[in-house]
Each structure stands twice: as structure tokens, then as C-alpha cells.
Amino acid sequence: MTGMTTVLPYRVHLQTDSADILELLPGIGPLRAKRIVEFRETHPIENPDDLTQIHGIGQKTVDGLRSLTISEQKTE
């Protein structure tokens, strides 16, 4: 068919997206977004579970973000 476009959903990149973009995630407001940005300056975010190391972000929040985010993956 002509004129058809496939649109893929945008997934927020936990390691590189700005605080403004991180705030769009459910359960992540300005303070948590700022904490994520500060955390990743010294700790690479390799998977969403790394967010549980940040004060105020628990496993329930992380579980809700899995399908909405991408992060760095280790390559061995």
C-alpha cells in the first residue's frame, strides 16, 4: 500500500535523554529526573533495575518503566 507509514513508539533512553524527557515517564517527576541525571554522571545505567539505587525510586516504579525505556547493555 502506498501512503502507509510505520510508526514505532519512542522509548526513553535512561542513560542519555534529558531530565525533561525523563519527566514524561510515569512516576518520574522533576526531582526524580534530576536524581537520575545526577546518578548517571558516575554510574552507567545498564538496565532499569539500576534505578533502584536512586533514593525515591523503588522496584514497583522500575517495573512500570521497563517497556517505556531503553538503557545501555553490557557487551562481552
Phi and psi restraints in degrees (range 20) as a CNS / XPLOR table:
assign (resid 1 and name C) (resid 2 and name N)
       (resid 2 and name CA) (resid 2 and name C) 1.0 -92.9 20.0 2
assign (resid 2 and name N) (resid 2 and name CA)
       (resid 2 and name C) (resid 3 and name N) 1.0 153.5 20.0 2
assign (resid 2 and name C) (resid 3 and name N)
       (resid 3 and name CA) (resid 3 and name C) 1.0 82.3 20.0 2
assign (resid 3 and name N) (resid 3 and name CA)
       (resid 3 and name C) (resid 4 and name N) 1.0 1.1 20.0 2
assign (resid 3 and name C) (resid 4 and name N)
       (resid 4 and name CA) (resid 4 and name C) 1.0 -91.5 20.0 2
assign (resid 4 and name N) (resid 4 and name CA)
       (resid 4 and name C) (resid 5 and name N) 1.0 135.2 20.0 2
assign (resid 4 and name C) (resid 5 and name N)
       (resid 5 and name CA) (resid 5 and name C) 1.0 -125.1 20.0 2
assign (resid 5 and name N) (resid 5 and name CA)
       (resid 5 and name C) (resid 6 and name N) 1.0 135.0 20.0 2
assign (resid 5 and name C) (resid 6 and name N)
       (resid 6 and name CA) (resid 6 and name C) 1.0 -91.6 20.0 2
assign (resid 6 and name N) (resid 6 and name CA)
       (resid 6 and name C) (resid 7 and name N) 1.0 124.9 20.0 2
assign (resid 6 and name C) (resid 7 and name N)
       (resid 7 and name CA) (resid 7 and name C) 1.0 -114.0 20.0 2
assign (resid 7 and name N) (resid 7 and name CA)
       (resid 7 and name C) (resid 8 and name N) 1.0 122.7 20.0 2
assign (resid 7 and name C) (resid 8 and name N)
       (resid 8 and name CA) (resid 8 and name C) 1.0 -96.8 20.0 2
assign (resid 8 and name N) (resid 8 and name CA)
       (resid 8 and name C) (resid 9 and name N) 1.0 144.5 20.0 2
assign (resid 8 and name C) (resid 9 and name N)
       (resid 9 and name CA) (resid 9 and name C) 1.0 -67.0 20.0 2
assign (resid 9 and name N) (resid 9 and name CA)
       (resid 9 and name C) (resid 10 and name N) 1.0 145.6 20.0 2
assign (resid 9 and name C) (resid 10 and name N)
       (resid 10 and name CA) (resid 10 and name C) 1.0 -78.8 20.0 2
assign (resid 10 and name N) (resid 10 and name CA)
       (resid 10 and name C) (resid 11 and name N) 1.0 132.5 20.0 2
assign (resid 10 and name C) (resid 11 and name N)
       (resid 11 and name CA) (resid 11 and name C) 1.0 -112.5 20.0 2
assign (resid 11 and name N) (resid 11 and name CA)
       (resid 11 and name C) (resid 12 and name N) 1.0 129.9 20.0 2
assign (resid 11 and name C) (resid 12 and name N)
       (resid 12 and name CA) (resid 12 and name C) 1.0 -70.2 20.0 2
assign (resid 12 and name N) (resid 12 and name CA)
       (resid 12 and name C) (resid 13 and name N) 1.0 131.0 20.0 2
assign (resid 12 and name C) (resid 13 and name N)
       (resid 13 and name CA) (resid 13 and name C) 1.0 -91.2 20.0 2
assign (resid 13 and name N) (resid 13 and name CA)
       (resid 13 and name C) (resid 14 and name N) 1.0 112.3 20.0 2
assign (resid 13 and name C) (resid 14 and name N)
       (resid 14 and name CA) (resid 14 and name C) 1.0 -64.4 20.0 2
assign (resid 14 and name N) (resid 14 and name CA)
       (resid 14 and name C) (resid 15 and name N) 1.0 -27.1 20.0 2
assign (resid 14 and name C) (resid 15 and name N)
       (resid 15 and name CA) (resid 15 and name C) 1.0 -87.6 20.0 2
assign (resid 15 and name N) (resid 15 and name CA)
       (resid 15 and name C) (resid 16 and name N) 1.0 -26.6 20.0 2
assign (resid 15 and name C) (resid 16 and name N)
       (resid 16 and name CA) (resid 16 and name C) 1.0 -124.7 20.0 2
assign (resid 16 and name N) (resid 16 and name CA)
       (resid 16 and name C) (resid 17 and name N) 1.0 -20.8 20.0 2
assign (resid 16 and name C) (resid 17 and name N)
       (resid 17 and name CA) (resid 17 and name C) 1.0 -69.8 20.0 2
assign (resid 17 and name N) (resid 17 and name CA)
       (resid 17 and name C) (resid 18 and name N) 1.0 151.3 20.0 2
assign (resid 17 and name C) (resid 18 and name N)
       (resid 18 and name CA) (resid 18 and name C) 1.0 -70.3 20.0 2
assign (resid 18 and name N) (resid 18 and name CA)
       (resid 18 and name C) (resid 19 and name N) 1.0 164.6 20.0 2
assign (resid 18 and name C) (resid 19 and name N)
       (resid 19 and name CA) (resid 19 and name C) 1.0 -58.6 20.0 2
assign (resid 19 and name N) (resid 19 and name CA)
       (resid 19 and name C) (resid 20 and name N) 1.0 -36.5 20.0 2
assign (resid 19 and name C) (resid 20 and name N)
       (resid 20 and name CA) (resid 20 and name C) 1.0 -60.1 20.0 2
assign (resid 20 and name N) (resid 20 and name CA)
       (resid 20 and name C) (resid 21 and name N) 1.0 -39.8 20.0 2
assign (resid 20 and name C) (resid 21 and name N)
       (resid 21 and name CA) (resid 21 and name C) 1.0 -73.3 20.0 2
assign (resid 21 and name N) (resid 21 and name CA)
       (resid 21 and name C) (resid 22 and name N) 1.0 -42.2 20.0 2
assign (resid 21 and name C) (resid 22 and name N)
       (resid 22 and name CA) (resid 22 and name C) 1.0 -58.4 20.0 2
assign (resid 22 and name N) (resid 22 and name CA)
       (resid 22 and name C) (resid 23 and name N) 1.0 -34.1 20.0 2
assign (resid 22 and name C) (resid 23 and name N)
       (resid 23 and name CA) (resid 23 and name C) 1.0 -63.1 20.0 2
assign (resid 23 and name N) (resid 23 and name CA)
       (resid 23 and name C) (resid 24 and name N) 1.0 -19.8 20.0 2
assign (resid 23 and name C) (resid 24 and name N)
       (resid 24 and name CA) (resid 24 and name C) 1.0 -72.2 20.0 2
assign (resid 24 and name N) (resid 24 and name CA)
       (resid 24 and name C) (resid 25 and name N) 1.0 -16.3 20.0 2
assign (resid 24 and name C) (resid 25 and name N)
       (resid 25 and name CA) (resid 25 and name C) 1.0 -73.7 20.0 2
assign (resid 25 and name N) (resid 25 and name CA)
       (resid 25 and name C) (resid 26 and name N) 1.0 142.7 20.0 2
assign (resid 25 and name C) (resid 26 and name N)
       (resid 26 and name CA) (resid 26 and name C) 1.0 -63.2 20.0 2
assign (resid 26 and name N) (resid 26 and name CA)
       (resid 26 and name C) (resid 27 and name N) 1.0 131.8 20.0 2
assign (resid 26 and name C) (resid 27 and name N)
       (resid 27 and name CA) (resid 27 and name C) 1.0 85.3 20.0 2
assign (resid 27 and name N) (resid 27 and name CA)
       (resid 27 and name C) (resid 28 and name N) 1.0 -1.0 20.0 2
assign (resid 27 and name C) (resid 28 and name N)
       (resid 28 and name CA) (resid 28 and name C) 1.0 -115.4 20.0 2
assign (resid 28 and name N) (resid 28 and name CA)
       (resid 28 and name C) (resid 29 and name N) 1.0 106.8 20.0 2
assign (resid 28 and name C) (resid 29 and name N)
       (resid 29 and name CA) (resid 29 and name C) 1.0 -99.9 20.0 2
assign (resid 29 and name N) (resid 29 and name CA)
       (resid 29 and name C) (resid 30 and name N) 1.0 -167.4 20.0 2
assign (resid 29 and name C) (resid 30 and name N)
       (resid 30 and name CA) (resid 30 and name C) 1.0 -58.5 20.0 2
assign (resid 30 and name N) (resid 30 and name CA)
       (resid 30 and name C) (resid 31 and name N) 1.0 -41.9 20.0 2
assign (resid 30 and name C) (resid 31 and name N)
       (resid 31 and name CA) (resid 31 and name C) 1.0 -67.3 20.0 2
assign (resid 31 and name N) (resid 31 and name CA)
       (resid 31 and name C) (resid 32 and name N) 1.0 -46.6 20.0 2
assign (resid 31 and name C) (resid 32 and name N)
       (resid 32 and name CA) (resid 32 and name C) 1.0 -66.1 20.0 2
assign (resid 32 and name N) (resid 32 and name CA)
       (resid 32 and name C) (resid 33 and name N) 1.0 -37.7 20.0 2
assign (resid 32 and name C) (resid 33 and name N)
       (resid 33 and name CA) (resid 33 and name C) 1.0 -62.0 20.0 2
assign (resid 33 and name N) (resid 33 and name CA)
       (resid 33 and name C) (resid 34 and name N) 1.0 -42.3 20.0 2
assign (resid 33 and name C) (resid 34 and name N)
       (resid 34 and name CA) (resid 34 and name C) 1.0 -62.6 20.0 2
assign (resid 34 and name N) (resid 34 and name CA)
       (resid 34 and name C) (resid 35 and name N) 1.0 -42.0 20.0 2
assign (resid 34 and name C) (resid 35 and name N)
       (resid 35 and name CA) (resid 35 and name C) 1.0 -63.8 20.0 2
assign (resid 35 and name N) (resid 35 and name CA)
       (resid 35 and name C) (resid 36 and name N) 1.0 -37.9 20.0 2
assign (resid 35 and name C) (resid 36 and name N)
       (resid 36 and name CA) (resid 36 and name C) 1.0 -63.4 20.0 2
assign (resid 36 and name N) (resid 36 and name CA)
       (resid 36 and name C) (resid 37 and name N) 1.0 -46.4 20.0 2
assign (resid 36 and name C) (resid 37 and name N)
       (resid 37 and name CA) (resid 37 and name C) 1.0 -61.1 20.0 2
assign (resid 37 and name N) (resid 37 and name CA)
       (resid 37 and name C) (resid 38 and name N) 1.0 -44.2 20.0 2
assign (resid 37 and name C) (resid 38 and name N)
       (resid 38 and name CA) (resid 38 and name C) 1.0 -64.8 20.0 2
assign (resid 38 and name N) (resid 38 and name CA)
       (resid 38 and name C) (resid 39 and name N) 1.0 -42.4 20.0 2
assign (resid 38 and name C) (resid 39 and name N)
       (resid 39 and name CA) (resid 39 and name C) 1.0 -60.6 20.0 2
assign (resid 39 and name N) (resid 39 and name CA)
       (resid 39 and name C) (resid 40 and name N) 1.0 -45.6 20.0 2
assign (resid 39 and name C) (resid 40 and name N)
       (resid 40 and name CA) (resid 40 and name C) 1.0 -72.8 20.0 2
assign (resid 40 and name N) (resid 40 and name CA)
       (resid 40 and name C) (resid 41 and name N) 1.0 -10.7 20.0 2
assign (resid 40 and name C) (resid 41 and name N)
       (resid 41 and name CA) (resid 41 and name C) 1.0 -65.7 20.0 2
assign (resid 41 and name N) (resid 41 and name CA)
       (resid 41 and name C) (resid 42 and name N) 1.0 -27.6 20.0 2
assign (resid 41 and name C) (resid 42 and name N)
       (resid 42 and name CA) (resid 42 and name C) 1.0 -121.2 20.0 2
assign (resid 42 and name N) (resid 42 and name CA)
       (resid 42 and name C) (resid 43 and name N) 1.0 -9.2 20.0 2
assign (resid 42 and name C) (resid 43 and name N)
       (resid 43 and name CA) (resid 43 and name C) 1.0 -134.7 20.0 2
assign (resid 43 and name N) (resid 43 and name CA)
       (resid 43 and name C) (resid 44 and name N) 1.0 117.5 20.0 2
assign (resid 43 and name C) (resid 44 and name N)
       (resid 44 and name CA) (resid 44 and name C) 1.0 -66.7 20.0 2
assign (resid 44 and name N) (resid 44 and name CA)
       (resid 44 and name C) (resid 45 and name N) 1.0 139.6 20.0 2
assign (resid 44 and name C) (resid 45 and name N)
       (resid 45 and name CA) (resid 45 and name C) 1.0 -93.8 20.0 2
assign (resid 45 and name N) (resid 45 and name CA)
       (resid 45 and name C) (resid 46 and name N) 1.0 104.7 20.0 2
assign (resid 45 and name C) (resid 46 and name N)
       (resid 46 and name CA) (resid 46 and name C) 1.0 -93.5 20.0 2
assign (resid 46 and name N) (resid 46 and name CA)
       (resid 46 and name C) (resid 47 and name N) 1.0 -21.0 20.0 2
assign (resid 46 and name C) (resid 47 and name N)
       (resid 47 and name CA) (resid 47 and name C) 1.0 -159.7 20.0 2
assign (resid 47 and name N) (resid 47 and name CA)
       (resid 47 and name C) (resid 48 and name N) 1.0 162.5 20.0 2
assign (resid 47 and name C) (resid 48 and name N)
       (resid 48 and name CA) (resid 48 and name C) 1.0 -56.5 20.0 2
assign (resid 48 and name N) (resid 48 and name CA)
       (resid 48 and name C) (resid 49 and name N) 1.0 -29.8 20.0 2
assign (resid 48 and name C) (resid 49 and name N)
       (resid 49 and name CA) (resid 49 and name C) 1.0 -61.2 20.0 2
assign (resid 49 and name N) (resid 49 and name CA)
       (resid 49 and name C) (resid 50 and name N) 1.0 -23.2 20.0 2
assign (resid 49 and name C) (resid 50 and name N)
       (resid 50 and name CA) (resid 50 and name C) 1.0 -60.5 20.0 2
assign (resid 50 and name N) (resid 50 and name CA)
       (resid 50 and name C) (resid 51 and name N) 1.0 -24.4 20.0 2
assign (resid 50 and name C) (resid 51 and name N)
       (resid 51 and name CA) (resid 51 and name C) 1.0 -65.1 20.0 2
assign (resid 51 and name N) (resid 51 and name CA)
       (resid 51 and name C) (resid 52 and name N) 1.0 -21.8 20.0 2
assign (resid 51 and name C) (resid 52 and name N)
       (resid 52 and name CA) (resid 52 and name C) 1.0 -68.2 20.0 2
assign (resid 52 and name N) (resid 52 and name CA)
       (resid 52 and name C) (resid 53 and name N) 1.0 -11.9 20.0 2
assign (resid 52 and name C) (resid 53 and name N)
       (resid 53 and name CA) (resid 53 and name C) 1.0 -79.2 20.0 2
assign (resid 53 and name N) (resid 53 and name CA)
       (resid 53 and name C) (resid 54 and name N) 1.0 -7.9 20.0 2
assign (resid 53 and name C) (resid 54 and name N)
       (resid 54 and name CA) (resid 54 and name C) 1.0 -95.1 20.0 2
assign (resid 54 and name N) (resid 54 and name CA)
       (resid 54 and name C) (resid 55 and name N) 1.0 130.0 20.0 2
assign (resid 54 and name C) (resid 55 and name N)
       (resid 55 and name CA) (resid 55 and name C) 1.0 -55.4 20.0 2
assign (resid 55 and name N) (resid 55 and name CA)
       (resid 55 and name C) (resid 56 and name N) 1.0 128.5 20.0 2
assign (resid 55 and name C) (resid 56 and name N)
       (resid 56 and name CA) (resid 56 and name C) 1.0 94.4 20.0 2
assign (resid 56 and name N) (resid 56 and name CA)
       (resid 56 and name C) (resid 57 and name N) 1.0 -3.1 20.0 2
assign (resid 56 and name C) (resid 57 and name N)
       (resid 57 and name CA) (resid 57 and name C) 1.0 -117.7 20.0 2
assign (resid 57 and name N) (resid 57 and name CA)
       (resid 57 and name C) (resid 58 and name N) 1.0 116.1 20.0 2
assign (resid 57 and name C) (resid 58 and name N)
       (resid 58 and name CA) (resid 58 and name C) 1.0 -106.2 20.0 2
assign (resid 58 and name N) (resid 58 and name CA)
       (resid 58 and name C) (resid 59 and name N) 1.0 178.7 20.0 2
assign (resid 58 and name C) (resid 59 and name N)
       (resid 59 and name CA) (resid 59 and name C) 1.0 -62.1 20.0 2
assign (resid 59 and name N) (resid 59 and name CA)
       (resid 59 and name C) (resid 60 and name N) 1.0 -36.7 20.0 2
assign (resid 59 and name C) (resid 60 and name N)
       (resid 60 and name CA) (resid 60 and name C) 1.0 -61.8 20.0 2
assign (resid 60 and name N) (resid 60 and name CA)
       (resid 60 and name C) (resid 61 and name N) 1.0 -43.2 20.0 2
assign (resid 60 and name C) (resid 61 and name N)
       (resid 61 and name CA) (resid 61 and name C) 1.0 -63.1 20.0 2
assign (resid 61 and name N) (resid 61 and name CA)
       (resid 61 and name C) (resid 62 and name N) 1.0 -46.4 20.0 2
assign (resid 61 and name C) (resid 62 and name N)
       (resid 62 and name CA) (resid 62 and name C) 1.0 -59.6 20.0 2
assign (resid 62 and name N) (resid 62 and name CA)
       (resid 62 and name C) (resid 63 and name N) 1.0 -44.3 20.0 2
assign (resid 62 and name C) (resid 63 and name N)
       (resid 63 and name CA) (resid 63 and name C) 1.0 -59.4 20.0 2
assign (resid 63 and name N) (resid 63 and name CA)
       (resid 63 and name C) (resid 64 and name N) 1.0 -35.5 20.0 2
assign (resid 63 and name C) (resid 64 and name N)
       (resid 64 and name CA) (resid 64 and name C) 1.0 -73.7 20.0 2
assign (resid 64 and name N) (resid 64 and name CA)
       (resid 64 and name C) (resid 65 and name N) 1.0 -16.1 20.0 2
assign (resid 64 and name C) (resid 65 and name N)
       (resid 65 and name CA) (resid 65 and name C) 1.0 -96.4 20.0 2
assign (resid 65 and name N) (resid 65 and name CA)
       (resid 65 and name C) (resid 66 and name N) 1.0 -13.0 20.0 2
assign (resid 65 and name C) (resid 66 and name N)
       (resid 66 and name CA) (resid 66 and name C) 1.0 -51.6 20.0 2
assign (resid 66 and name N) (resid 66 and name CA)
       (resid 66 and name C) (resid 67 and name N) 1.0 -47.6 20.0 2
assign (resid 66 and name C) (resid 67 and name N)
       (resid 67 and name CA) (resid 67 and name C) 1.0 -80.1 20.0 2
assign (resid 67 and name N) (resid 67 and name CA)
       (resid 67 and name C) (resid 68 and name N) 1.0 -7.5 20.0 2
assign (resid 67 and name C) (resid 68 and name N)
       (resid 68 and name CA) (resid 68 and name C) 1.0 -103.9 20.0 2
assign (resid 68 and name N) (resid 68 and name CA)
       (resid 68 and name C) (resid 69 and name N) 1.0 -4.6 20.0 2
assign (resid 68 and name C) (resid 69 and name N)
       (resid 69 and name CA) (resid 69 and name C) 1.0 -130.8 20.0 2
assign (resid 69 and name N) (resid 69 and name CA)
       (resid 69 and name C) (resid 70 and name N) 1.0 161.0 20.0 2
assign (resid 69 and name C) (resid 70 and name N)
       (resid 70 and name CA) (resid 70 and name C) 1.0 -130.8 20.0 2
assign (resid 70 and name N) (resid 70 and name CA)
       (resid 70 and name C) (resid 71 and name N) 1.0 160.6 20.0 2
assign (resid 70 and name C) (resid 71 and name N)
       (resid 71 and name CA) (resid 71 and name C) 1.0 -150.9 20.0 2
assign (resid 71 and name N) (resid 71 and name CA)
       (resid 71 and name C) (resid 72 and name N) 1.0 177.1 20.0 2
assign (resid 71 and name C) (resid 72 and name N)
       (resid 72 and name CA) (resid 72 and name C) 1.0 -69.1 20.0 2
assign (resid 72 and name N) (resid 72 and name CA)
       (resid 72 and name C) (resid 73 and name N) 1.0 142.9 20.0 2
assign (resid 72 and name C) (resid 73 and name N)
       (resid 73 and name CA) (resid 73 and name C) 1.0 -116.4 20.0 2
assign (resid 73 and name N) (resid 73 and name CA)
       (resid 73 and name C) (resid 74 and name N) 1.0 138.9 20.0 2
assign (resid 73 and name C) (resid 74 and name N)
       (resid 74 and name CA) (resid 74 and name C) 1.0 -69.5 20.0 2
assign (resid 74 and name N) (resid 74 and name CA)
       (resid 74 and name C) (resid 75 and name N) 1.0 138.1 20.0 2
assign (resid 74 and name C) (resid 75 and name N)
       (resid 75 and name CA) (resid 75 and name C) 1.0 -117.6 20.0 2
assign (resid 75 and name N) (resid 75 and name CA)
       (resid 75 and name C) (resid 76 and name N) 1.0 129.1 20.0 2
